[in-house]
Amino acid sequence: MARQVLVIEDDADIARLVQLQLADLGCAVRLAGDGASGLAEAQARDYDLVILDLMLPGIDGLEICRRLRARPGYVPILMLTARSGELDRVLGLEMGADDYLTKPFSVLELVARVKALFRRVDSLASRSAQAGQVIENGGLRIDVERRQVALDGRPVELTATEFDLLLHFVRHPGRVFSRSQLLDQVWGYSHSGYEHTVNTHINRLRAKIEANPNRPEYVQTVWGVGYRFRDAPRS
């Protein structure tokens, strides 16, 4: 069955280009040219992926992302932005976008990102045998099935990618991962120059689970190599 993709983009040329590329992947693609119609379409049916422009007439991409993440159910969101500033990337990630591309982008990279998001979703679905698993490490408690995290009994709100990153770490305590390894194993792609994506998510994850993000207890830096999650405490 073809994957259902919604592209919310007001630039008709970019929208058609994305549509053509995803059609080659066997996707069924719908287009929306403004924020209001895009949000209505995204809420009207289930999609396997939403590709969302940041700057839209009417309702902007950040607000659409926020509203979609407030709904039950999970849909991957790839955000497109003409802006390259760190603040815009962080805002998109904070609202719950799984990934982003800065315009102008190559079609090869677009296809790579889309394939990576599909692989992540398929991987999550294939872990149904571990659906009831709960992982604990110190004060952290991760409910895999519900995709919920608690710290010392208090719920921690994570974006989809932050949760996937944390889950990857806690499943391999003590193991050191380079930024490129994390890009490949969590995001599903590895491109030179995108290590800042890992840095941004690590910093945001630390801000949510560490008592002192400047002296992290859980997600530790191994200088010159990458990051590791602390070993599980001995009982």
Kinemage of the C-alpha trace (Angstrom):
@kinemage 1
@onewidth
@group {chain A} dominant
@subgroup {mainchain}
@vectorlist {calphas} color= white
{ca met a 1} P 0.000 0.000 0.000
{ca ala a 2} L 1.351 3.424 -0.941
{ca arg a 3} L 2.491 5.665 1.879
{ca gln a 4} L 0.304 8.735 2.265
{ca val a 5} L 2.218 12.033 2.329
{ca leu a 6} L 0.899 15.565 2.777
{ca val a 7} L 3.037 18.449 1.487
{ca ile a 8} L 2.086 21.877 2.886
{ca glu a 9} L 4.070 24.360 0.786
{ca asp a 10} L 2.997 27.677 -0.749
{ca asp a 11} L 5.704 27.673 -3.439
{ca ala a 12} L 4.013 25.714 -6.227
{ca asp a 13} L 7.292 24.836 -7.973
{ca ile a 14} L 8.826 23.375 -4.814
{ca ala a 15} L 5.605 21.533 -3.991
{ca arg a 16} L 5.470 19.899 -7.432
{ca leu a 17} L 9.157 18.989 -7.258
{ca val a 18} L 8.643 17.279 -3.898
{ca gln a 19} L 5.546 15.550 -5.227
{ca leu a 20} L 7.428 14.156 -8.221
{ca gln a 21} L 10.316 12.892 -6.101
{ca leu a 22} L 8.039 11.176 -3.599
{ca ala a 23} L 5.924 9.677 -6.378
{ca asp a 24} L 9.099 7.943 -7.545
{ca leu a 25} L 9.267 6.371 -4.074
{ca gly a 26} L 5.763 5.021 -4.525
{ca cys a 27} L 4.102 7.602 -2.264
{ca ala a 28} L 0.628 9.038 -2.777
{ca val a 29} L 1.100 12.794 -2.296
{ca arg a 30} L -1.463 15.504 -1.574
{ca leu a 31} L -0.595 19.187 -1.812
{ca ala a 32} L -1.827 22.134 0.248
{ca gly a 33} L -0.771 25.690 -0.565
{ca asp a 34} L -1.557 27.545 2.652
{ca gly a 35} L -1.611 26.978 6.380
{ca ala a 36} L -5.360 26.777 6.940
{ca ser a 37} L -6.063 24.225 4.200
{ca gly a 38} L -2.939 22.259 5.117
{ca leu a 39} L -3.927 22.000 8.778
{ca ala a 40} L -7.476 20.998 7.867
{ca glu a 41} L -6.203 18.282 5.532
{ca ala a 42} L -3.690 16.987 8.103
{ca gln a 43} L -6.470 16.719 10.681
{ca ala a 44} L -8.962 15.143 8.291
{ca arg a 45} L -7.096 11.894 7.627
{ca asp a 46} L -4.101 9.836 8.688
{ca tyr a 47} L -0.817 10.467 6.916
{ca asp a 48} L 2.476 8.595 7.013
{ca leu a 49} L 4.434 11.856 6.675
{ca val a 50} L 3.782 15.603 6.656
{ca ile a 51} L 6.281 17.840 4.847
{ca leu a 52} L 5.701 21.302 6.218
{ca asp a 53} L 7.002 24.701 5.133
{ca leu a 54} L 7.862 27.057 7.989
{ca met a 55} L 6.662 30.256 6.309
{ca leu a 56} L 3.075 29.870 5.095
{ca pro a 57} L 0.247 32.311 4.400
{ca gly a 58} L -2.340 32.234 7.160
{ca ile a 59} L -1.303 29.727 9.808
{ca asp a 60} L 2.474 29.277 9.845
{ca gly a 61} L 4.337 25.992 9.979
{ca leu a 62} L 5.272 26.235 13.649
{ca glu a 63} L 1.637 26.596 14.684
{ca ile a 64} L 0.579 23.726 12.437
{ca cys a 65} L 3.301 21.561 13.951
{ca arg a 66} L 2.224 22.506 17.477
{ca arg a 67} L -1.416 21.637 16.766
{ca leu a 68} L -0.576 18.312 15.160
{ca arg a 69} L 1.576 17.324 18.108
{ca ala a 70} L -1.261 18.199 20.492
{ca arg a 71} L -3.424 15.537 18.813
{ca pro a 72} L -3.383 11.835 19.709
{ca gly a 73} L -1.409 9.670 17.335
{ca tyr a 74} L 1.988 10.305 15.830
{ca val a 75} L 2.861 11.446 12.321
{ca pro a 76} L 6.465 12.219 11.263
{ca ile a 77} L 6.982 15.879 10.348
{ca leu a 78} L 9.759 17.110 8.063
{ca met a 79} L 9.982 20.892 8.187
{ca leu a 80} L 11.190 23.003 5.264
{ca thr a 81} L 12.573 26.450 5.958
{ca ala a 82} L 14.182 29.220 3.951
{ca arg a 83} L 15.809 30.407 7.144
{ca ser a 84} L 19.102 28.998 8.322
{ca gly a 85} L 19.277 30.542 11.786
{ca glu a 86} L 19.732 28.311 14.821
{ca leu a 87} L 16.670 29.831 16.500
{ca asp a 88} L 14.364 28.759 13.676
{ca arg a 89} L 15.714 25.207 13.756
{ca val a 90} L 15.325 25.015 17.521
{ca leu a 91} L 11.777 26.381 17.377
{ca gly a 92} L 10.824 23.776 14.802
{ca leu a 93} L 12.291 20.979 16.894
{ca glu a 94} L 10.647 22.332 20.041
{ca met a 95} L 7.249 22.287 18.361
{ca gly a 96} L 7.822 18.612 17.558
{ca ala a 97} L 9.290 18.453 14.050
{ca asp a 98} L 11.291 15.259 13.536
{ca asp a 99} L 13.725 16.767 11.050
{ca tyr a 100} L 14.225 19.851 8.907
{ca leu a 101} L 15.718 20.893 5.587
{ca thr a 102} L 16.926 24.392 4.773
{ca lys a 103} L 16.086 25.747 1.324
{ca pro a 104} L 17.544 25.432 -1.205
{ca phe a 105} L 17.987 21.686 -0.735
{ca ser a 106} L 19.030 18.928 -3.101
{ca val a 107} L 16.444 16.374 -4.172
{ca leu a 108} L 18.858 13.600 -3.193
{ca glu a 109} L 18.979 14.882 0.363
{ca leu a 110} L 15.202 15.291 0.474
{ca val a 111} L 14.746 11.678 -0.605
{ca ala a 112} L 17.365 10.514 1.929
{ca arg a 113} L 15.602 12.327 4.768
{ca val a 114} L 12.191 10.960 3.790
{ca lys a 115} L 13.516 7.408 3.538
{ca ala a 116} L 15.163 7.809 6.942
{ca leu a 117} L 11.908 8.924 8.551
{ca phe a 118} L 10.064 5.968 7.019
{ca arg a 119} L 12.748 3.590 8.328
{ca arg a 120} L 12.377 5.040 11.816
{ca val a 121} L 8.622 4.540 11.768
{ca asp a 122} L 8.997 0.987 10.453
{ca ser a 123} L 11.595 0.253 13.121
{ca leu a 124} L 9.274 1.459 15.870
{ca ala a 125} L 6.471 -0.707 14.513
{ca ser a 126} L 8.736 -3.768 14.349
{ca arg a 127} L 9.519 -3.473 18.063
{ca ser a 128} L 6.019 -4.521 19.058
{ca ala a 129} L 7.502 -7.497 20.910
{ca gln a 130} L 9.040 -5.017 23.336
{ca ala a 131} L 5.849 -2.979 23.609
{ca gly a 132} L 5.457 -3.580 27.314
{ca gln a 133} L 9.069 -2.844 28.133
{ca val a 134} L 9.883 -0.284 30.801
{ca ile a 135} L 13.524 0.786 31.161
{ca glu a 136} L 14.841 2.402 34.336
{ca asn a 137} L 18.185 4.044 34.998
{ca gly a 138} L 18.579 5.994 38.187
{ca gly a 139} L 15.646 8.390 38.443
{ca leu a 140} L 14.727 7.952 34.784
{ca arg a 141} L 11.839 5.712 33.772
{ca ile a 142} L 11.089 5.121 30.073
{ca asp a 143} L 7.821 3.449 29.051
{ca val a 144} L 8.589 2.202 25.540
{ca glu a 145} L 5.022 1.408 24.487
{ca arg a 146} L 3.524 4.701 25.644
{ca arg a 147} L 6.635 6.658 24.651
{ca gln a 148} L 6.558 8.337 28.035
{ca val a 149} L 9.452 9.439 30.226
{ca ala a 150} L 9.466 10.288 33.911
{ca leu a 151} L 12.260 11.711 36.051
{ca asp a 152} L 11.964 11.070 39.779
{ca gly a 153} L 8.280 10.403 39.240
{ca arg a 154} L 7.624 13.608 37.286
{ca pro a 155} L 6.664 13.400 33.593
{ca val a 156} L 9.176 14.759 31.077
{ca glu a 157} L 7.822 16.123 27.786
{ca leu a 158} L 10.073 15.085 24.900
{ca thr a 159} L 9.720 15.558 21.170
{ca ala a 160} L 9.577 12.408 19.052
{ca thr a 161} L 13.244 12.667 18.091
{ca glu a 162} L 14.370 13.458 21.631
{ca phe a 163} L 12.567 10.324 22.808
{ca asp a 164} L 14.171 8.191 20.083
{ca leu a 165} L 17.594 9.581 20.978
{ca leu a 166} L 17.114 8.906 24.693
{ca leu a 167} L 15.796 5.406 24.002
{ca his a 168} L 18.811 4.640 21.824
{ca phe a 169} L 21.129 5.755 24.617
{ca val a 170} L 19.417 3.859 27.446
{ca arg a 171} L 19.400 0.673 25.398
{ca his a 172} L 23.207 0.905 25.142
{ca pro a 173} L 24.413 2.216 28.522
{ca gly a 174} L 28.127 2.926 28.671
{ca arg a 175} L 28.626 2.658 24.919
{ca val a 176} L 30.219 5.661 23.196
{ca phe a 177} L 28.588 6.963 20.006
{ca ser a 178} L 30.070 9.506 17.630
{ca arg a 179} L 27.819 12.189 16.166
{ca ser a 180} L 27.868 10.493 12.768
{ca gln a 181} L 26.880 7.166 14.366
{ca leu a 182} L 23.950 8.831 16.125
{ca leu a 183} L 22.855 10.473 12.884
{ca asp a 184} L 22.917 7.103 11.159
{ca gln a 185} L 21.316 5.040 13.937
{ca val a 186} L 18.733 7.498 15.307
{ca trp a 187} L 17.959 9.802 12.400
{ca gly a 188} L 18.623 7.168 9.752
{ca tyr a 189} L 21.043 9.170 7.636
{ca ser a 190} L 24.617 10.345 7.912
{ca his a 191} L 25.806 13.434 6.063
{ca ser a 192} L 28.950 15.384 6.799
{ca gly a 193} L 28.114 18.816 8.115
{ca tyr a 194} L 24.910 17.834 9.922
{ca glu a 195} L 26.514 16.947 13.253
{ca his a 196} L 25.026 20.187 14.641
{ca thr a 197} L 21.652 18.411 14.484
{ca val a 198} L 22.942 15.965 17.093
{ca asn a 199} L 24.404 18.769 19.214
{ca thr a 200} L 21.084 20.625 19.253
{ca his a 201} L 19.131 17.562 20.348
{ca ile a 202} L 21.697 16.564 22.964
{ca asn a 203} L 21.544 20.045 24.486
{ca arg a 204} L 17.749 20.038 24.532
{ca leu a 205} L 17.607 16.530 26.006
{ca arg a 206} L 20.043 17.493 28.746
{ca ala a 207} L 17.993 20.581 29.569
{ca lys a 208} L 15.017 18.301 30.252
{ca ile a 209} L 16.568 15.371 32.146
{ca glu a 210} L 19.697 16.723 33.841
{ca ala a 211} L 19.682 18.466 37.220
{ca asn a 212} L 22.604 20.539 35.916
{ca pro a 213} L 22.929 20.427 32.108
{ca asn a 214} L 26.433 21.892 32.382
{ca arg a 215} L 27.492 18.883 34.450
{ca pro a 216} L 25.387 16.084 32.956
{ca glu a 217} L 24.843 12.892 34.895
{ca tyr a 218} L 23.028 10.872 32.241
{ca val a 219} L 24.178 11.952 28.754
{ca gln a 220} L 27.932 12.337 29.118
{ca thr a 221} L 30.428 13.848 26.692
{ca val a 222} L 33.459 11.800 25.741
{ca trp a 223} L 35.765 14.536 24.495
{ca gly a 224} L 37.037 14.051 20.976
{ca val a 225} L 34.781 11.040 20.412
{ca gly a 226} L 31.093 11.686 21.083
{ca tyr a 227} L 28.548 10.829 23.771
{ca arg a 228} L 27.580 7.971 26.014
{ca phe a 229} L 24.771 7.236 28.455
{ca arg a 230} L 25.840 6.365 31.954
{ca asp a 231} L 25.966 2.714 32.977
{ca ala a 232} L 22.882 1.453 34.792
{ca pro a 233} L 23.453 1.662 38.574
{ca arg a 234} L 24.103 -1.648 40.288
{ca ser a 235} L 21.202 -2.818 42.419
